[in-house]
Amino acid sequence: MSRPRWLFLCGKNLRRSPTAAAIYANDPRVDVRSAGVSPQSRRIVTERDLDWATLLVVMERKHAARLRDRFPRRPLPTVVSLDIEDAYELMDEELIERIRQGCELLLEG
């Protein structure tokens, strides 16, 4: 059975989504990537990312809205928001804890 493929998304792919991808990079339960929804993203989300993903994990609901605006005619995989505001630095301990809290619930259920 193939593993779920999660695409972590935040605004500019600078702190939150790269942190999430780093946390789960070596987790045998899931394959992960990260990208941003802003045109100024370090790595902007592409059609290929969406084709690859079985679940989109956004940090805020507005990221899902931006994704739908950017790809208006494209069906998207299931989207889940972790509701984590842009208030953390890369690999911040509290950010890691909040990401784990949300993602472990997804992996369990």
N, C-alpha and C positions, 0 to 999 in steps of 0.2 A: 504494500500500500504506500502511495506517495505521501510525502509530508505536506502539510498546509504551507502555502507560500504567502507570506505577509509582506506588504509594502507599507512601511512607516512613512507618513507624510506630515510635514509641518510647513511653515511659511517659506523660509529660505534654505532649509536643509543645512543649518549651521550648528544647532545645539540639540534640540529635542529628538528629531527623527534619527540623526546619526548616533545619539546616545542609545536610543531604543535598539537600533540595528546592532550596535556593539554589544549590548547586553545579551542579545539572543543569537549572535553570530555563530557560536559553537554549540547551540542547543540542539540536541538530536530530534526534538519534537517538531521543529519548524525551520523552514528556509526563509531568510529575510533579505530585504533591500531597503534603502531609504532614498527619499527624494523630496523636493520642495514644490510648492504650487505657484510660487512667485516667479515672474520672469527674471528676477535678480538672484534666483537660487544658485547655490554652489553646484547642485545637480538637479536639474528640472525634470519633473515627471514626464514620461514619454508614453506613447501608445504601446510600445514594447513592454514597458513596466506594467501597464494595465492588462495586457495580454498574459503576462507571466503570473500576476497576483491572483490568489484565490480569496484574499481578504485585504481590504484597505484599512489601515489603522491610522486615523488622523488625530492630531493632538488637540484640535479645536474644531467645533462644528463648522466654523467659517471656512476651514480648509476643504471640507466636503463640498460646500457651495461653490468655492473657486474652481474646484476640480470639475464640477458639473458645468460651470460656465465655460471652461476651457475645452471640454469635450461634450458639447451639448447633445449630439446625436448618438453618442456611444454608450451602450449599456455598460455599467460599471459592476465590478464584483461587490459583494456586501461591504458596506462602510460602517465602521465602528469608531466613535469618538472617545478618547480617553479624558477629554476635558481638562487638559493641562495647559495653562496659560504660559506665555513667553516670558517667564520670570526666572529662568535658571541658566546657568552656564553649562557648557559641555561636560558631561559625566558628573554633574553635581549629585551628591549623595541623596538629597531629597527628591530630585528628579528621577534618579534610578529607582528609588522606592515607589514613587507614584506610578512609573511605567510598569514596574513588576506587579503592583497591586492590580492594575487593569488587565494586563496581559495574562497573568496567571488565571484569572477568572475566565478569560476567553479559552485558554488551553484546557481548563477543567470541564467547561461546558460545551 
